[in-house]
Amino acid sequence: MDAQELADALPDGVVVADRTGTVTLVSAPAARMLGIEGGVGRPLGDVLLLQDTEGRDWCAFNRPYDGLASRTGVPEQSWLTADGTEVLTVARIAADGGLAITLRSGRGRARLDRERSDLVATVAHELRSPLTGVKGFVQALLNRWDKLNDEQKKLMLTTVHADSDRLSRLIAELLDVARIDTGRLQLYPRPSDAVTLVGRVVDSVRQATAREIECVADDGLPEIMVDPDKFTQVVTNLVENGVRHGDGTITVTLRAVDGGVRLVVDDEGDGIPTELRRRVFTKFWKNGERGGSGLGLYLVGGLAKAHGGTVAIEEAPGGGARIVTTWPAVADELV
């Protein structure tokens, strides 16, 4: 395979010029991006037809042949082709003065920009609702304090407290998402009683919903080695997800399995189609129109795996969704 065939096989476009600025190679992907035919033997400026948003062309702006002798490259930059398509370029300068430029489609960066926009929109939407409640009740308390009785004040303050907790949870989720993405998540595992932790979550969620929630656990379950706060976060997300998207009774089951404990949350909703189950644990995945940040199940997957456990989607006996997680038991030498 010669240099041209190798360059044509690459996913990114490649343009090579010698020390005089004469093009010696144009790969097929590069020719398609630049909208040219051939190009070998022509001046680099006539082949690399790229401009920035101010109308400056690539060669005139970067002046790759006029830099210091010690310069070895030009960093990644965003440019526009003749038809307005964005491409990202990186240039490397060889020891003999030759030049190699790679061209990559800007669609990947556009996708990242859309994901960032989705994140901003999601965060803004999720923050707006509790903030509106906090502001409204605080304003009412300030304006009508003398006219409100103690029960009314208590109700408003309780609502403000609940909305504040919701804000704190969302911020904690966003921080954990960033830590999972960057591999900087810190866990502080210790022997924990799964029945106690799950029971507290179920009792708390019951206070905020009319939906029936059942909790079933085997006798004599082993202690699990988890970060109690992160485990509680996972259970809360799973139970609240069942309440939000399911119908009927939510069933939480704890069973002993080899090496740990199996936590199962069943709902009686519409379930999750098999073809969508791989997407459930991705960021911003939402099923239906019942709200949520789209981060809860992403965190469930990330936190379960960070503990050395597993997570899976199955079909509940009642036809709804079943989310199964496993958690490691305390090692024998620590018992």
C-alpha positions in Angstrom: 0.0 0.0 0.0 1.6 3.3 -1.1 1.2 6.7 0.7 -1.8 7.7 -1.4 -3.7 4.5 -0.7 -2.9 4.8 3.0 -4.1 8.4 3.1 -7.3 7.5 1.2 -8.1 4.8 3.8 -7.9 7.3 6.7 -11.2 8.7 8.0 -9.7 12.3 8.2 -8.6 14.2 5.2 -4.8 14.7 4.6 -3.0 17.3 2.5 0.8 17.2 2.3 3.0 19.9 0.8 6.8 20.1 0.4 9.1 22.9 1.7 8.3 25.1 -1.3 4.6 25.0 -0.6 3.8 22.6 -3.5 1.2 20.0 -2.8 2.5 16.4 -3.1 -0.6 14.5 -1.7 -4.3 15.1 -1.4 -6.3 12.2 0.1 -9.8 11.3 -1.2 -11.5 12.5 2.1 -9.6 15.8 1.9 -10.6 16.3 -1.8 -14.3 15.7 -0.9 -14.1 18.2 2.1 -12.4 20.8 0.0 -14.5 20.3 -3.1 -11.6 19.9 -5.4 -10.3 17.3 -7.9 -6.6 16.4 -7.9 -4.4 19.1 -6.5 -1.0 17.5 -6.6 1.6 19.9 -8.0 -0.4 23.0 -7.2 0.4 25.7 -4.6 -0.9 24.9 -1.2 -3.0 28.1 -1.1 -4.8 27.0 -4.2 -5.7 23.6 -2.7 -6.4 24.4 0.9 -9.4 26.6 0.2 -10.4 27.4 3.8 -11.5 30.7 5.4 -12.4 31.8 8.9 -15.4 33.8 9.8 -13.5 37.0 9.0 -12.7 35.9 5.5 -9.0 35.2 6.1 -7.6 32.1 4.3 -5.7 29.4 6.1 -2.2 29.9 4.5 -2.2 33.7 4.9 -3.3 33.5 8.5 -1.0 30.7 9.7 2.0 31.4 7.5 3.3 27.9 8.1 6.6 28.5 6.2 7.5 31.8 7.9 7.6 30.7 11.5 10.5 30.0 13.8 12.7 27.0 12.8 11.8 25.4 16.1 8.1 25.4 15.4 6.7 21.9 14.8 3.0 22.4 14.3 -0.1 24.6 14.1 -2.8 23.7 16.8 -6.3 22.6 16.0 -8.4 25.4 14.4 -11.9 25.7 13.1 -12.2 26.8 9.4 -15.0 26.9 6.8 -14.9 25.3 3.3 -16.2 27.1 0.2 -19.8 25.8 0.9 -19.7 26.9 4.5 -19.1 23.5 6.1 -16.9 23.6 9.2 -13.7 21.6 9.3 -11.1 21.3 12.0 -7.4 21.4 10.9 -4.2 20.4 12.5 -0.8 21.0 10.8 2.5 19.4 11.5 5.8 20.7 10.2 8.5 18.2 9.3 12.2 18.6 9.9 12.8 19.2 6.2 10.3 22.0 6.1 7.5 20.0 4.6 3.9 20.3 5.9 1.1 17.8 6.6 -2.4 19.1 7.4 -5.3 16.9 8.6 -8.9 17.9 8.1 -11.7 16.6 10.2 -15.4 17.2 9.9 -16.8 19.7 12.4 -19.9 17.7 12.9 -18.5 16.0 16.0 -17.8 19.3 17.6 -21.3 20.5 16.6 -22.7 17.4 18.4 -20.7 18.3 21.5 -22.1 21.8 21.3 -25.6 20.5 21.1 -24.9 18.2 24.2 -23.7 21.2 26.1 -26.8 23.2 25.1 -28.9 20.3 26.2 -27.1 20.3 29.6 -27.7 24.0 30.0 -31.4 23.7 29.0 -31.9 20.7 31.3 -30.2 22.4 34.3 -32.1 25.6 33.7 -35.4 23.8 33.5 -34.8 21.7 36.6 -33.5 24.6 38.7 -36.3 27.0 37.6 -39.2 25.0 39.2 -37.9 24.7 42.8 -36.4 28.2 42.7 -39.7 29.6 41.6 -41.4 27.9 44.6 -38.7 29.1 47.0 -38.9 32.7 45.8 -42.7 32.7 45.8 -43.2 31.4 49.3 -40.4 33.5 50.7 -42.0 36.6 49.1 -45.4 35.7 50.5 -43.9 35.2 54.0 -42.2 38.6 53.8 -45.3 40.4 52.6 -47.9 38.7 54.7 -46.1 37.6 57.8 -48.4 39.3 60.2 -51.5 38.0 58.4 -50.5 34.3 58.3 -51.2 31.9 61.1 -48.6 29.4 62.4 -49.9 26.5 60.3 -49.7 28.5 57.1 -46.2 29.7 57.9 -45.1 26.1 58.7 -46.6 24.8 55.5 -44.7 27.4 53.4 -41.4 26.9 55.2 -41.8 23.1 54.8 -42.3 23.6 51.1 -39.3 25.9 50.9 -37.2 23.3 52.7 -38.3 20.6 50.3 -37.5 22.7 47.3 -34.1 23.5 48.8 -33.4 19.8 49.2 -34.4 19.2 45.6 -32.0 21.9 44.5 -29.2 20.4 46.6 -29.8 17.0 45.1 -29.7 18.3 41.5 -26.5 20.1 42.2 -25.0 17.0 43.8 -26.1 14.9 40.8 -24.5 17.3 38.3 -21.2 17.2 40.3 -21.3 13.4 40.4 -22.0 13.3 36.6 -18.9 15.4 36.0 -16.8 13.3 38.4 -18.0 10.0 36.7 -17.2 11.5 33.3 -13.7 12.5 34.3 -12.9 9.5 36.5 -12.6 11.6 39.6 -15.5 10.1 41.6 -14.5 9.5 45.2 -16.2 6.8 47.2 -16.0 6.1 51.0 -17.2 2.6 51.3 -17.8 0.9 54.7 -19.9 -2.0 55.9 -23.6 -1.0 55.6 -27.0 -2.5 56.3 -28.9 -2.5 53.0 -32.2 -3.1 54.6 -31.9 0.0 56.8 -30.7 2.3 54.1 -33.4 1.1 51.6 -36.1 1.4 54.3 -35.2 5.0 55.0 -35.5 5.9 51.3 -38.8 4.1 50.9 -40.2 5.8 54.0 -39.1 9.2 52.7 -40.5 8.7 49.2 -43.8 7.5 50.7 -44.3 10.8 52.4 -44.2 12.6 49.0 -46.5 10.3 47.0 -49.9 8.6 47.2 -48.4 5.6 45.2 -48.1 2.4 47.2 -44.5 1.3 47.7 -43.7 -2.2 49.0 -40.4 -3.3 50.4 -39.5 -7.0 50.7 -36.1 -8.3 52.0 -34.6 -11.7 52.8 -33.8 -12.4 56.4 -30.1 -12.5 57.3 -28.9 -10.4 54.4 -25.1 -9.8 54.5 -23.8 -6.3 55.0 -22.7 -4.6 51.8 -19.5 -2.6 51.3 -20.7 0.7 49.9 -20.6 4.4 50.3 -23.8 4.9 52.2 -24.5 8.3 50.7 -24.0 7.1 47.1 -26.0 3.9 47.7 -28.9 6.0 49.1 -28.6 8.2 46.1 -29.0 5.2 43.8 -32.0 3.8 45.7 -33.7 7.2 45.8 -33.3 7.6 42.0 -34.6 4.1 41.3 -37.7 4.4 43.6 -38.5 7.9 42.4 -38.1 6.8 38.8 -40.6 4.0 39.5 -43.0 6.5 41.0 -42.6 9.0 38.1 -42.8 6.6 35.2 -44.8 3.6 36.6 -48.3 3.0 37.6 -49.8 1.1 40.5 -47.5 -0.4 43.1 -43.7 0.1 43.3 -42.0 -3.0 44.7 -38.5 -2.9 46.1 -36.9 -6.3 46.8 -33.6 -7.2 48.5 -32.2 -10.7 47.9 -28.9 -12.4 48.9 -26.8 -13.5 45.9 -23.3 -15.0 45.7 -20.9 -12.3 46.8 -23.5 -9.6 47.6 -27.0 -8.3 47.6 -29.4 -8.0 44.7 -31.6 -4.9 44.7 -34.7 -5.0 42.4 -37.1 -2.1 41.8 -40.3 -3.1 39.9 -43.1 -0.8 38.7 -46.4 -1.5 36.9 -46.0 1.0 34.1 -45.5 0.6 30.3 -42.0 -0.8 30.7 -39.0 -0.1 28.6 -38.8 -1.6 25.1 -35.9 -4.0 24.6 -34.4 -2.0 21.8 -34.2 1.1 24.1 -32.7 -0.6 27.2 -29.1 0.1 26.2 -29.9 3.8 26.1 -31.4 4.0 29.6 -28.2 4.6 31.4 -27.0 7.4 29.1 -27.1 11.0 30.0 -30.3 12.9 29.4 -32.3 9.8 28.5 -36.0 10.2 29.3 -38.9 7.8 28.8 -42.2 9.6 28.3 -43.1 13.1 29.2 -43.2 12.8 33.0 -40.3 15.1 33.8 -36.9 14.4 35.4 -33.5 15.7 34.6 -32.5 12.6 32.5 -29.5 12.1 34.8 -30.9 9.8 37.4 -30.3 6.5 35.7 -27.0 7.6 34.3 -25.9 8.1 37.9 -27.4 4.7 38.9 -25.3 3.0 36.3 -22.1 4.9 37.1 -22.4 4.6 40.9 -23.3 0.9 40.8 -20.3 0.1 38.5 -18.0 2.3 40.6 -18.8 0.0 43.6 -18.0 -3.1 41.6 -21.6 -3.9 41.1 -23.8 -4.4 38.1 -27.0 -2.9 36.7 -29.5 -4.2 34.2 -33.0 -3.6 32.8 -35.6 -6.4 32.7 -39.3 -6.7 32.4 -41.3 -6.7 35.7 -43.8 -9.5 36.3 -46.6 -6.9 36.0 -45.4 -5.7 32.6 -43.6 -2.6 33.8 -39.9 -1.9 34.1 -37.6 -3.9 36.4 -34.2 -2.4 37.3 -31.8 -4.7 38.9 -28.6 -3.7 40.7 -26.1 -5.9 42.6 -23.9 -4.7 45.4 -20.8 -6.4 46.9 -20.9 -7.9 50.3 -18.3 -7.1 53.0 -15.3 -9.3 52.5 -15.0 -12.2 54.9 -11.8 -10.9 56.4 -13.6 -7.7 57.4 -16.5 -9.4 59.1 
